[in-house]
Amino acid sequence: MKQAPALLRNRNFLLLWLASLISNFALAIAMLAETWLVIKTLGAKEQLGLVMIAGSVPRIMLMAVGGVLADRMKRSHIILASVGLRVLLLMVLVGIVANNQLSMGVMIGFALIYGALDAFFWPARDALVPNIVADSDLTRANSIMLTTNQVGLVFGPVLGGAMLALFSYEMVFSLTAIMLLAGLIAMALIKEPALLATRKRFGMLSELKEGIQYMIQTPVLRALMLVYAAANLLFMGPLGLGVPLVVTDLLQGSASTLSFMQSAFAAGMVLGGLLLTLYPPAQKRLLMITVVIAIEGLLLASLALATWLPVALGLQILIGLGVAANNVPMMSLIQHYTDRQKLGRIMSLNSMASMGLAPLSYALVTALFAMHISIQWVLPVFGLLLALLMLGMILKIRLIREID
């Protein structure tokens, strides 16, 4: 526990934490308000998926470009530009709503821009943390940031729902813009150290190729990429599409039941983040990640047997805790073993590997449902396969067992 005071005295980290906390709440409120706007004001519930796709496609496609820029420019400046543009977009949306000019085309356009801004924001933020935090504090810093993200996901929609009940859409979006502006001010106060050396710059594609080669040639990063590629392929689809069916088919529940399940998952992530903040792992982190993912597979399989709500909620809490327990050490490993001047690209490539396989995972599960294979078969098959695959990697890849 000797490291905590040093981290808490780190002015740059505290400002980044404050900016992230405010921004996460603001974005959660904005997302809820925009979703409700599409469903209630536009009456386009069936087209909500188009808005979600519009937000995810540019995020995936531009993530690598965002990583290259994060290695070329000051990362704090990229974050400032991203958040500043969000503030402007929200104010534009206020004007559009006030003048009754809202349409699905407008909402899809906003989603495209939001997704593009995310592609530049996340690599820059994740690469900024090790630039302002000592190596010994990385795991604790990452767990604090992850917990902050989850607090926003849990309580942001609650605050957003209260605001929507009290205020107009224009007022909600205006207040959200003010919150983001406060986060922007906190970010502007960060004094980011310059990189240790100035590297020779090449073309965008050449630098991206360099990042890919570096990831493949670095044993720890290569092993992490394999583990997370398999995990996202076998985990994201069954969890994302399976939980609503567990609610309807096994629990015979309602929309409120689904919200309880989602809140339990987020609460588990918050709990995991807090535990890792207090007790950050420093040894055998890659082995820990792989074992935890194997346990998540078993928990996923167990959801197929959850016919009683308290049991289902308990499993969701444990799954959320597991996700936090592997994401935080993963971030720390990448930050520790990556050349600081390539960190933005490696972070973006890691995100692309996970996000890019998520749609394929959703497609596989959707295809199985279309073949009338029930959720009681899908969850055990994917969960047990994930657990066995992780066990096989532990046995076959010596690095996973030995690296710290």
C-alpha positions in Angstrom: 0.0 0.0 0.0 3.0 2.3 -0.1 2.3 3.2 -3.8 -1.1 4.7 -3.3 0.0 8.1 -1.8 2.4 8.6 -4.7 -0.4 8.1 -7.2 -2.8 10.3 -5.2 -0.2 13.1 -5.2 0.1 12.8 -9.0 -1.6 16.0 -10.2 -1.7 14.9 -13.8 -3.3 11.6 -13.0 -5.9 13.2 -10.7 -6.9 15.7 -13.4 -7.2 12.8 -15.9 -9.3 10.8 -13.5 -11.6 13.9 -12.8 -11.9 14.5 -16.6 -12.8 10.8 -17.2 -15.3 10.7 -14.4 -17.2 13.8 -15.6 -17.0 12.7 -19.3 -18.2 9.2 -18.6 -21.3 10.5 -16.7 -21.9 13.0 -19.5 -21.6 10.5 -22.3 -23.8 8.0 -20.5 -26.5 10.6 -20.1 -26.2 11.8 -23.7 -26.5 8.2 -25.0 -29.6 7.5 -22.9 -31.2 10.8 -24.1 -30.4 10.1 -27.7 -31.7 6.5 -27.5 -34.9 7.8 -25.9 -35.1 10.5 -28.6 -35.0 7.9 -31.4 -37.6 5.6 -29.7 -40.1 8.2 -28.4 -39.7 11.4 -30.5 -39.0 9.8 -33.8 -40.9 6.6 -33.1 -38.1 4.6 -34.9 -37.5 1.7 -32.5 -36.9 -0.6 -35.4 -34.2 1.6 -36.7 -32.3 2.1 -33.4 -29.9 -0.7 -34.5 -28.9 1.5 -37.5 -27.8 4.2 -35.1 -25.7 1.7 -33.1 -24.1 0.3 -36.2 -23.3 3.8 -37.4 -21.5 4.5 -34.2 -19.5 1.2 -34.2 -18.3 1.1 -37.8 -16.1 4.3 -37.8 -14.9 3.4 -34.3 -13.4 0.1 -35.6 -12.3 1.4 -39.0 -10.5 4.5 -37.7 -9.0 3.1 -34.5 -5.7 2.3 -36.1 -5.4 5.8 -37.5 -6.2 7.1 -34.0 -3.3 4.9 -32.7 -0.8 6.3 -35.2 -1.8 9.9 -34.3 -1.5 9.1 -30.6 2.2 8.2 -31.3 2.8 11.3 -33.4 1.1 14.0 -31.3 0.6 14.9 -27.7 -2.0 12.5 -26.4 -3.7 15.2 -24.2 -4.2 17.4 -27.3 -6.0 14.6 -29.1 -8.3 14.1 -26.1 -8.9 17.8 -25.9 -9.9 18.0 -29.6 -12.2 14.9 -29.2 -14.0 16.2 -26.2 -14.2 19.7 -27.5 -15.9 18.5 -30.7 -18.4 16.5 -28.6 -19.3 19.7 -26.8 -19.9 21.5 -30.1 -21.9 18.6 -31.5 -24.2 18.6 -28.5 -24.9 22.3 -28.8 -25.7 21.8 -32.5 -28.1 19.0 -31.5 -29.8 21.3 -29.0 -30.4 23.7 -31.9 -31.8 21.0 -34.2 -34.1 19.7 -31.5 -35.3 23.2 -30.6 -36.1 23.9 -34.3 -37.9 20.6 -34.8 -35.5 19.5 -37.5 -34.6 16.1 -36.0 -34.6 13.1 -38.3 -33.1 9.6 -38.5 -30.5 10.9 -40.9 -29.4 13.5 -38.4 -29.1 10.9 -35.6 -27.2 8.5 -37.8 -24.9 11.3 -38.8 -24.2 12.2 -35.2 -23.6 8.6 -34.4 -21.0 8.4 -37.2 -19.2 11.4 -35.9 -19.3 10.2 -32.3 -17.9 6.8 -33.4 -15.1 8.5 -35.3 -14.2 10.7 -32.3 -14.1 7.6 -30.1 -11.5 6.1 -32.4 -9.1 8.9 -31.7 -10.1 9.4 -28.0 -9.5 5.9 -26.6 -6.0 5.2 -28.0 -4.8 8.6 -26.9 -6.3 8.2 -23.3 -4.9 4.7 -22.8 -1.5 5.7 -24.1 -1.5 8.9 -21.9 -1.8 7.0 -18.6 1.8 5.4 -18.7 3.2 8.8 -19.8 2.0 10.5 -16.6 2.1 7.5 -14.1 5.2 5.6 -12.8 5.5 1.9 -13.9 4.9 0.8 -10.3 1.6 2.5 -10.2 0.3 1.4 -13.7 -2.0 -1.5 -12.5 -3.5 0.6 -9.7 -4.0 3.6 -12.1 -5.7 1.3 -14.7 -8.0 -0.2 -12.1 -9.0 3.3 -10.9 -9.8 4.3 -14.5 -11.7 1.1 -15.2 -13.8 1.6 -12.0 -14.4 5.2 -13.0 -15.7 4.0 -16.4 -18.1 1.5 -14.8 -19.4 4.0 -12.2 -20.4 6.2 -15.2 -22.1 3.2 -16.8 -24.0 2.3 -13.7 -25.1 5.7 -12.4 -25.0 7.8 -15.6 -28.2 6.3 -17.0 -29.9 6.7 -13.5 -29.0 10.4 -13.5 -30.0 10.7 -17.2 -33.4 9.2 -16.5 -34.0 11.7 -13.7 -33.0 14.6 -15.9 -35.3 13.4 -18.7 -38.2 13.3 -16.2 -37.5 16.8 -15.1 -36.2 18.7 -18.1 -36.6 19.0 -21.9 -34.3 17.3 -24.3 -32.7 20.7 -25.1 -32.0 21.3 -21.4 -30.6 17.7 -20.9 -28.2 18.1 -23.9 -27.2 21.6 -22.8 -26.4 20.4 -19.2 -24.4 17.4 -20.7 -22.4 19.8 -22.8 -21.6 21.9 -19.7 -20.4 18.7 -17.9 -18.2 17.8 -20.9 -16.8 21.4 -20.9 -15.9 21.0 -17.2 -14.0 17.8 -18.1 -12.4 19.6 -21.0 -11.0 22.3 -18.6 -9.6 19.5 -16.3 -7.9 17.9 -19.3 -6.4 21.3 -20.4 -4.7 21.6 -17.0 -2.7 18.4 -17.5 1.0 18.9 -18.2 1.9 16.0 -20.4 5.7 15.2 -20.4 7.3 15.0 -23.9 8.3 11.6 -25.2 11.9 10.7 -24.4 13.0 10.8 -28.1 11.8 12.2 -31.3 11.3 9.3 -33.8 11.5 9.5 -37.6 8.1 9.7 -39.1 6.9 7.7 -42.1 3.6 7.5 -43.9 0.5 6.5 -42.1 0.4 3.0 -43.6 4.1 2.4 -42.9 3.7 3.4 -39.3 0.6 1.2 -38.9 2.6 -1.7 -40.5 5.4 -1.0 -38.1 3.0 -1.3 -35.2 1.5 -4.6 -36.4 5.0 -6.1 -36.9 6.0 -4.9 -33.4 3.0 -6.5 -31.9 3.6 -9.8 -33.7 7.3 -9.9 -32.9 6.9 -9.1 -29.2 6.1 -12.4 -27.4 4.0 -10.9 -24.6 1.9 -8.8 -27.0 1.4 -11.7 -29.4 0.2 -14.0 -26.6 -2.2 -11.3 -25.4 -3.6 -10.8 -28.9 -4.2 -14.6 -29.2 -5.9 -14.8 -25.8 -8.2 -11.8 -26.3 -9.0 -12.7 -29.9 -10.3 -16.1 -28.8 -12.0 -14.7 -25.7 -13.9 -12.0 -27.7 -15.0 -14.4 -30.4 -16.5 -16.9 -27.9 -17.6 -14.5 -25.1 -19.0 -11.3 -26.5 -21.9 -12.7 -28.6 -23.2 -15.2 -26.1 -23.1 -12.7 -23.3 -24.5 -9.7 -25.2 -27.3 -11.7 -27.0 -27.7 -14.4 -24.5 -28.6 -12.4 -21.3 -31.8 -10.9 -22.8 -32.9 -14.5 -23.7 -32.0 -15.8 -20.3 -34.3 -13.1 -18.9 -37.2 -13.9 -21.2 -36.9 -17.7 -21.6 -35.5 -18.9 -18.4 -36.4 -16.2 -15.8 -39.7 -15.2 -17.4 -38.8 -11.7 -16.6 -39.5 -8.2 -17.9 -37.5 -5.1 -18.9 -36.8 -4.3 -15.3 -35.3 -7.8 -14.8 -33.0 -7.1 -17.7 -31.9 -3.8 -16.1 -31.2 -5.7 -12.9 -29.0 -8.2 -14.9 -27.1 -5.4 -16.6 -26.6 -3.5 -13.3 -25.3 -6.6 -11.6 -22.7 -7.0 -14.4 -21.6 -3.4 -14.1 -21.6 -3.7 -10.3 -19.3 -6.7 -10.6 -16.9 -4.7 -12.8 -16.9 -1.9 -10.2 -16.1 -4.4 -7.4 -13.3 -5.9 -9.5 -11.9 -2.5 -10.2 -11.9 -1.6 -6.5 -10.2 -4.9 -5.5 -7.5 -4.4 -8.1 -7.0 -0.8 -6.8 -6.4 -2.1 -3.3 -4.5 -5.2 -4.3 -2.9 -4.7 -7.7 -1.3 -7.9 -9.1 2.4 -7.7 -10.0 3.3 -11.3 -10.8 2.1 -13.9 -13.3 -0.4 -11.4 -14.7 -0.7 -13.1 -18.1 -1.4 -16.4 -16.4 -4.0 -14.7 -14.2 -5.7 -13.2 -17.2 -6.0 -16.6 -19.0 -7.2 -18.4 -15.8 -9.8 -15.7 -15.2 -11.1 -15.9 -18.8 -11.4 -19.7 -18.4 -13.5 -19.2 -15.2 -15.6 -16.6 -17.1 -16.3 -19.4 -19.7 -17.6 -21.7 -16.9 -19.7 -18.9 -15.5 -21.2 -18.2 -18.9 -22.1 -21.8 -19.3 -23.7 -21.8 -15.9 -26.1 -19.0 -17.0 -28.0 -21.6 -19.0 -29.0 -23.2 -15.6 -30.1 -19.9 -14.0 -33.8 -20.2 -13.6 -33.9 -18.2 -10.3 -33.2 -14.5 -10.4 -30.8 -14.3 -7.4 -28.6 -17.0 -8.9 -28.6 -15.2 -12.3 -27.7 -11.9 -10.6 -24.9 -13.6 -8.7 -23.4 -15.1 -11.9 -23.6 -11.7 -13.6 -21.7 -10.1 -10.7 -19.0 -12.7 -10.9 -18.8 -12.4 -14.7 -18.4 -8.6 -14.4 -15.8 -9.0 -11.7 -13.9 -11.4 -14.0 -14.0 -8.9 -16.9 -12.4 -6.3 -14.6 -9.9 -8.8 -13.3 -8.5 -9.5 -16.8 -8.9 -6.1 -18.4 -6.9 -4.2 -15.8 -3.8 -6.5 -15.9 -4.1 -6.6 -19.7 -3.8 -2.9 -19.9 -0.8 -2.8 -17.5 1.0 -5.6 -19.4 0.6 -3.7 -22.7 1.8 -0.5 -21.2 4.7 -2.1 -19.4 6.1 -4.2 -22.4 5.5 -1.7 -25.2 7.9 1.0 -26.4 6.3 4.3 -25.3 6.6 5.7 -28.9 4.5 2.8 -30.2 2.0 2.6 -27.4 -0.8 4.5 -29.2 -0.7 2.0 -32.1 -0.5 -1.1 -30.0 -3.5 0.1 -27.9 -5.5 0.8 -31.0 -4.6 -2.6 -32.6 -5.5 -4.4 -29.4 -8.9 -2.6 -29.4 -9.5 -3.4 -33.0 -8.7 -7.1 -32.4 -11.4 -7.3 -29.7 -14.0 -5.0 -31.3 -13.5 -6.4 -34.8 -14.3 -9.9 -33.6 -17.3 -8.9 -31.6 -19.6 -8.5 -34.7 -18.5 -12.0 -35.9 -19.3 -13.4 -32.4 -22.8 -11.7 -32.6 -23.2 -13.1 -36.1 -22.4 -16.7 -35.0 -24.8 -16.6 -32.1 -27.5 -15.0 -34.3 -27.1 -17.8 -36.9 -27.5 -20.5 -34.2 -30.6 -18.8 -32.9 -31.9 -18.7 -36.5 -31.4 -22.5 -36.6 -33.7 -22.7 -33.6 -30.8 -23.8 -31.2 -31.9 -22.6 -27.8 -30.0 -20.4 -25.4 -29.7 -23.4 -23.1 -27.3 -25.0 -25.6 -25.6 -21.9 -26.9 -24.3 -20.7 -23.6 -22.7 -24.0 -22.4 -21.2 -24.8 -25.8 -19.5 -21.3 -26.1 -18.6 -21.1 -22.4 -17.1 -24.6 -22.1 -15.2 -24.2 -25.4 -13.8 -20.9 -24.1 -12.6 -22.5 -20.9 -11.0 -25.5 -22.7 -9.3 -23.2 -25.2 -7.8 -21.0 -22.4 -6.6 -24.2 -20.6 -5.0 -25.4 -23.8 -3.2 -22.1 -24.2 -1.9 -22.3 -20.6 -0.5 -25.8 -21.3 0.9 -25.0 -24.8 2.3 -21.5 -24.4 5.1 -21.5 -21.9 5.2 -17.7 -21.8 1.7 -17.5 -20.4 2.8 -19.5 -17.4 6.1 -17.6 -16.7 5.8 -13.9 -17.7 5.1 -11.3 -15.0 
